[in-house]
């Protein structure tokens, strides 16, 4: 079916008091696995490529984007394309022409005033291109190869009063919030602050986004969605599934040299993870 937009999927999810899942893609196998898993779950999905993934692809956005668009147009479920954790203004400018309907601009590492000013400028650029824009307030941590930040450290979490002012002044369309999760977690042990999620939902009039969701247990995720999270980001869980399956395959086939063998099992493992996660957030 035709490529849809992230804004539409998130708006529909928010109105239904559920969430759309956005899965990070790095390779063609990621793209195929995410779409296959979403189709099995009967759920819409967002394919998101991060700035780090673009750097891994030698700084070229179009090859991965064109593969994602081609796969999405043949999917049996609605698929949108999102550019995640962008700091490069040059990359932001490429997004619309590459098929992306949305970007997440990340200036959360800056002090509040600088984050606001930089995000407002990015929002103006994004909206001029017809892009839906997400920003981050608070310190989720764990990006760029760094160890996950202590999500419970003082000052790490998003303040509802600041969030209201930030959304109003920056004019963003969605807000990623720090509520107890962290990027790059390899164990599902994160405990979220559900009271804070509810206060944030009451404080801002844009959808809330949960980053670092790979480290959040199923029950915590469902409670977060019930509390107001409308977009759930997953990355590390796919890489754990893929890497584990490939390790097992190579251990069982020590003489294997054809990459299709281990890439196939890696892709299958990721597809199963996508199906499981997506099915877990579909209302009964």
C-alpha positions as CSV (number, residue, x, y, z in Angstrom):
1,X,0.0,0.0,0.0
2,X,1.2,3.6,-0.4
3,X,3.6,5.0,2.2
4,X,1.7,6.7,5.0
5,X,2.9,9.4,7.4
6,X,4.2,9.1,11.0
7,X,2.0,12.0,12.1
8,X,-1.1,10.1,10.9
9,X,-0.1,6.8,12.5
10,X,0.7,8.5,15.8
11,X,-2.5,10.6,15.8
12,X,-4.6,7.6,15.2
13,X,-2.9,5.6,17.9
14,X,-3.2,8.5,20.4
15,X,-7.0,8.9,19.6
16,X,-7.4,5.1,20.2
17,X,-5.4,5.2,23.5
18,X,-2.8,2.9,22.0
19,X,0.7,3.4,20.5
20,X,2.4,2.8,17.2
21,X,5.8,1.1,17.4
22,X,8.8,2.6,15.6
23,X,11.6,0.1,14.9
24,X,15.1,1.2,14.1
25,X,16.5,-0.1,10.7
26,X,20.1,-0.5,9.8
27,X,20.2,-3.1,7.0
28,X,17.8,-4.4,4.3
29,X,17.2,-7.4,6.6
30,X,16.0,-5.1,9.3
31,X,13.5,-3.5,6.9
32,X,12.2,-6.8,5.7
33,X,11.9,-8.2,9.2
34,X,10.0,-5.2,10.6
35,X,7.5,-5.3,7.8
36,X,7.0,-9.0,8.0
37,X,6.6,-8.9,11.8
38,X,4.1,-6.0,11.5
39,X,2.1,-7.8,8.9
40,X,2.0,-10.9,11.1
41,X,0.7,-8.8,13.9
42,X,-1.7,-6.9,11.7
43,X,-0.3,-3.6,13.0
44,X,0.8,-0.4,11.4
45,X,4.5,0.4,11.8
46,X,7.2,3.1,11.6
47,X,10.5,2.3,10.0
48,X,13.0,4.7,11.5
49,X,16.6,5.3,10.5
50,X,18.8,7.1,13.0
51,X,21.6,9.5,12.2
52,X,24.0,6.8,13.5
53,X,22.6,4.3,11.0
54,X,23.2,6.8,8.2
55,X,26.8,7.3,9.4
56,X,27.2,3.5,9.3
57,X,26.0,3.6,5.7
58,X,28.9,5.9,4.8
59,X,26.8,8.9,5.4
60,X,24.5,8.2,2.6
61,X,20.8,8.4,3.4
62,X,19.2,7.5,0.0
63,X,20.2,3.8,-0.4
64,X,18.6,2.8,2.9
65,X,15.7,5.2,2.4
66,X,14.9,4.0,-1.1
67,X,15.0,0.3,0.1
68,X,12.6,1.2,2.9
69,X,10.2,3.1,0.6
70,X,10.2,0.2,-1.9
71,X,9.5,-2.4,0.8
72,X,6.8,-0.2,2.5
73,X,4.9,0.3,-0.8
74,X,4.5,-3.5,-1.0
75,X,3.5,-4.0,2.6
76,X,0.0,-5.2,3.7
77,X,-0.1,-2.8,6.6
78,X,0.4,1.0,6.8
79,X,4.1,1.9,7.0
80,X,5.7,5.3,7.6
81,X,9.4,6.4,7.4
82,X,11.0,8.4,10.2
83,X,14.5,9.9,10.6
84,X,15.6,9.5,14.2
85,X,18.0,11.4,16.5
86,X,19.1,13.9,14.0
87,X,21.6,16.6,14.9
88,X,22.8,17.4,11.4
89,X,20.9,20.2,9.8
90,X,22.1,19.0,6.4
91,X,20.6,15.6,7.1
92,X,17.4,17.1,8.2
93,X,17.2,19.0,4.8
94,X,17.5,15.7,3.0
95,X,14.6,14.0,4.8
96,X,11.6,15.0,2.8
97,X,13.2,14.3,-0.6
98,X,14.2,10.8,0.6
99,X,10.7,9.8,1.5
100,X,10.6,10.6,5.2
101,X,7.4,12.1,6.6
102,X,9.0,12.9,10.0
103,X,12.2,13.6,11.9
104,X,13.2,13.5,15.5
105,X,15.6,16.4,16.1
106,X,17.8,15.8,19.1
107,X,19.2,18.8,21.0
108,X,18.5,17.2,24.4
109,X,22.3,17.2,25.2
110,X,22.2,21.0,25.4
111,X,21.0,23.3,28.3
112,X,17.3,24.0,28.2
113,X,17.5,27.4,26.5
114,X,19.9,26.1,23.8
115,X,17.8,23.0,23.3
116,X,14.7,25.2,22.8
117,X,16.4,27.6,20.4
118,X,17.9,24.9,18.3
119,X,14.7,22.8,18.3
120,X,12.6,25.8,17.3
121,X,14.9,26.5,14.3
122,X,14.7,22.8,13.3
123,X,11.0,22.8,13.7
124,X,10.7,25.8,11.4
125,X,12.9,24.1,8.8
126,X,11.0,20.8,9.1
127,X,7.5,22.4,8.8
128,X,8.6,24.3,5.8
129,X,9.3,20.9,4.1
130,X,6.0,19.4,5.3
131,X,7.7,17.3,8.0
132,X,6.2,16.2,11.3
133,X,8.9,16.8,14.0
134,X,9.6,15.2,17.3
135,X,12.0,16.6,19.9
136,X,13.4,15.4,23.3
137,X,13.3,17.0,26.7
138,X,15.1,15.4,29.6
139,X,18.1,13.0,29.7
140,X,17.2,9.6,28.4
141,X,20.9,8.7,27.6
142,X,22.6,5.7,26.2
143,X,23.0,7.0,22.6
144,X,26.2,7.2,20.5
145,X,27.9,4.2,22.1
146,X,27.8,5.6,25.6
147,X,26.7,3.5,28.5
148,X,23.0,4.0,29.4
149,X,22.5,6.9,31.7
150,X,21.1,6.3,35.2
151,X,17.4,7.0,34.4
152,X,16.8,7.5,38.0
153,X,19.4,10.2,38.6
154,X,18.2,13.6,39.9
155,X,17.3,16.0,37.1
156,X,17.2,13.3,34.4
157,X,13.5,13.2,34.0
158,X,11.2,15.5,32.0
159,X,9.5,18.2,34.1
160,X,5.9,18.7,33.1
161,X,6.0,22.5,33.6
162,X,9.1,22.7,31.4
163,X,7.5,20.3,28.9
164,X,4.5,22.6,28.5
165,X,6.6,25.7,27.8
166,X,9.0,23.8,25.6
167,X,6.3,22.4,23.3
168,X,4.5,25.7,23.1
169,X,7.7,27.7,22.3
170,X,9.4,25.1,20.0
171,X,6.2,24.3,18.0
172,X,7.1,20.6,17.8
173,X,4.5,17.9,16.9
174,X,5.6,15.3,19.5
175,X,7.8,15.1,22.5
176,X,10.2,12.3,23.6
177,X,10.2,12.2,27.4
178,X,12.6,10.9,30.0
179,X,10.4,8.8,32.4
180,X,12.8,5.9,33.5
181,X,13.9,4.2,30.3
182,X,17.3,4.4,28.7
183,X,18.7,3.7,25.2
184,X,20.8,0.6,24.5
185,X,19.5,-1.5,27.4
186,X,20.1,-5.3,26.8
187,X,17.9,-6.4,29.8
188,X,14.2,-5.6,30.2
189,X,14.5,-4.2,33.7
190,X,13.5,-0.5,33.3
191,X,10.9,0.7,35.8
192,X,8.9,3.7,34.4
193,X,7.4,6.6,36.4
194,X,3.8,6.1,35.4
195,X,2.6,9.0,37.5
196,X,5.0,11.3,35.6
197,X,3.7,10.0,32.3
198,X,0.2,10.9,33.3
199,X,1.2,14.4,34.4
200,X,3.1,14.9,31.2
201,X,0.1,13.8,29.1
202,X,-2.0,16.3,31.0
203,X,0.6,19.1,30.6
204,X,1.2,19.0,26.8
205,X,-1.1,18.8,23.8
206,X,1.2,16.8,21.6
207,X,1.8,13.0,21.5
208,X,4.4,11.6,23.9
209,X,7.1,9.3,22.7
210,X,9.0,6.6,24.7
211,X,12.6,6.1,23.7
212,X,14.7,3.2,25.0
213,X,11.7,0.9,25.0
214,X,13.8,-2.3,24.4
215,X,14.7,-2.3,28.1
216,X,11.1,-2.0,29.2
217,X,9.1,-5.1,30.2
218,X,5.8,-5.8,28.5
219,X,3.6,-4.9,31.5
220,X,5.5,-1.6,31.9
221,X,5.0,-0.8,28.2
222,X,1.3,-1.5,28.3
223,X,0.9,0.7,31.4
224,X,2.9,3.5,29.7
225,X,0.7,3.4,26.7
226,X,-2.4,3.4,28.9
227,X,-0.9,6.5,30.6
228,X,-0.4,8.5,27.4
229,X,2.6,7.2,25.4
230,X,1.6,7.2,21.7
231,X,4.8,6.2,20.0
232,X,7.2,3.5,21.3
233,X,10.7,3.3,19.9
234,X,12.5,-0.1,19.6
235,X,16.1,-0.7,18.4
236,X,18.3,-2.8,20.6
237,X,15.7,-5.6,20.9
238,X,16.0,-6.2,17.2
239,X,19.8,-6.3,17.3
240,X,19.7,-8.7,20.2
241,X,17.4,-11.0,18.3
242,X,19.5,-10.9,15.2
243,X,22.9,-11.3,16.8
244,X,21.7,-14.1,19.1
245,X,20.2,-16.0,16.1
246,X,23.4,-15.6,14.0
247,X,25.6,-16.7,16.9
248,X,23.5,-19.8,17.3
249,X,23.6,-20.6,13.6
250,X,27.3,-20.2,13.3
251,X,27.9,-22.3,16.4
252,X,25.8,-25.1,14.8
253,X,27.4,-24.5,11.3
254,X,31.1,-23.8,12.0
255,X,32.0,-24.3,8.3
256,X,29.3,-22.0,7.0
257,X,30.5,-19.3,4.5
258,X,27.3,-18.3,2.7
259,X,26.0,-15.2,4.4
260,X,22.4,-15.9,3.3
261,X,22.2,-18.8,5.8
262,X,22.9,-16.7,8.9
263,X,21.2,-13.5,7.6
264,X,18.0,-15.5,7.0
265,X,17.8,-16.7,10.6
266,X,18.7,-13.3,11.9
267,X,16.0,-11.7,9.8
268,X,13.5,-14.4,11.0
269,X,14.4,-13.7,14.6
270,X,13.9,-10.0,14.2
271,X,10.5,-10.5,12.5
272,X,9.4,-12.6,15.4
273,X,10.5,-9.9,17.9
274,X,8.5,-7.3,15.9
275,X,5.4,-9.5,15.8
276,X,5.6,-10.1,19.6
277,X,6.1,-6.5,20.5
278,X,3.5,-5.1,18.1
279,X,0.9,-7.7,19.1
280,X,1.5,-6.8,22.8
281,X,0.4,-3.2,22.2
282,X,-2.8,-3.9,20.2
283,X,-5.9,-3.3,22.3
284,X,-7.8,-6.5,23.2
